[in-house]
Amino acid sequence: MHYQLYYWPTIQGRGEYVRLALEEAGAGYTDVARRGHGMGAMSKMLEVEKGTPPFAPPFLKAGKLVIGQTANILLYLGSRHGLAPKAEAGKLWVHQLQLTISDLVLEVHDTHHPLGPSLYYEDQKAPAKKRTEEFWDSRVPKYLGYFEDLLAANGGSYITGRRLTYVDLSLFQIVEGLRYAFPKRMKAFEMEIPGLVGLRDRIAARPNIKAYLASDRRIAFNEDGIFRRYKALDG
Amino acid sequence: MHYQLYYWPTIQGRGEYVRLALEEAGAGYTDVARRGHGMGAMSKMLEVEKGTPPFAPPFLKAGKLVIGQTANILLYLGSRHGLAPKAEAGKLWVHQLQLTISDLVLEVHDTHHPLGPSLYYEDQKAPAKKRTEEFWDSRVPKYLGYFEDLLAANGGSYITGRRLTYVDLSLFQIVEGLRYAFPKRMKAFEMEIPGLVGLRDRIAARPNIKAYLASDRRIAFNEDGIFRRYKALDG
């Protein structure tokens, strides 16, 4: 099956969790909006007329299916490409972890957009600073502490045990993103999460991921995405 | 199967989407933390030692399974209790809609907590006011407009067509919650969403839901939940 991924063409954003899964799986896909006329095609898919229009990108076209919501796309891809257990209990558990990562990603976004997604960062710098303090004081330790403990409790290799899942790929992206957006804060925090840092290194060294990261299919981090480097927010 | 639902005992919150599904299905369940010693039992389940500890309530115990994340719990319950299609495509579609509702619920929470969940509302009143303006100017029309259009495109009875799903129950809760938290704003907005208001009425009239809403199992809205009535935020 050759997939069509629909996502904003100039950012990693939420689409990146899907790209990493497709790349690790060696799946064939077209990153539609990065091609000519791709943005128009994406807009057309979002119109509510009939069928199953997504609310927002990313969404994946898989044959006749159109699947929206990042974690839902990974739920679909996971068992098809060996990135999640096939049995229901394991599938639900891995999906649950991914939904917790979705919550974290939203909180990352809120560090620079506490007053909402429709206003510019420049119009909410002071609240962004406050929200970021709270994020690093309380939320990062809670989320990453949870995943660090899980990793240790399950043997230290991958988050659910001895087999890689799409959650491990997403945790790689979380570590990379926090390093990009908050280099000073993250440097100080990394000693709290040696397991996750090791996981990040193992994921980065996997052949398909390594090739992807070195390719122009990997969009660079920038200040339009979820993880943004604003000096004022980095301590 | 008799379920154990674990959620905060004094609020509707995210647990309410699960309660509504269990009630509509006529499923047997214990709302654990509302019983004596229930809070202690819930805390114990959140400890990361082994197995599949949830990150946060709500979570559902179903035999040996422990399932966390609201939308994931509904994914599990949906096909078992006739509240979602059994076939994969329909299941993913309904789940996708529920995940979009989860995003909306988070934005509702952010109206009174734009600087993050660890600070009190009283310490973020001015940013809350700004965030709420943006929520009503831009986000509510986008989310509810999407669901209103979907409902119309699919015949007007239920969000995915002629059969009730857990998404319809959740949309009932969204309308109820917005009416509670923002009575003035919602009153003015309801003319934009006649379909959803009609859906709300049909859900409220279903025998199991009607009995539930009249029982003491339904916790009243209050200012510790997701939907909070703060006069300063209501226009």
Interface residues (C-beta under 8 A of the other chain):
Chain A: V48 E49 K50 T52 P53 P54 F55 L65 I67 G68 Q69 A71 N72 L75 Y76 A89 L92 W93 H95 Q96 L99 T100 D103 L106 E107 D110 P114 L115 G116 P117 S118 L119 Q124 P127 K130 R131 E134 F135 D137 S138 R139 Y143 Y146 D149 L150 A153 N154
Chain B: V48 E49 K50 T52 P53 P54 F55 L65 I67 G68 Q69 A71 N72 L75 Y76 A89 L92 W93 H95 Q96 L99 T100 S102 D103 L106 E107 D110 P114 L115 G116 P117 S118 L119 Q124 P127 K130 R131 E134 F135 D137 S138 R139 Y143 Y146 D149 L150 A153 N154
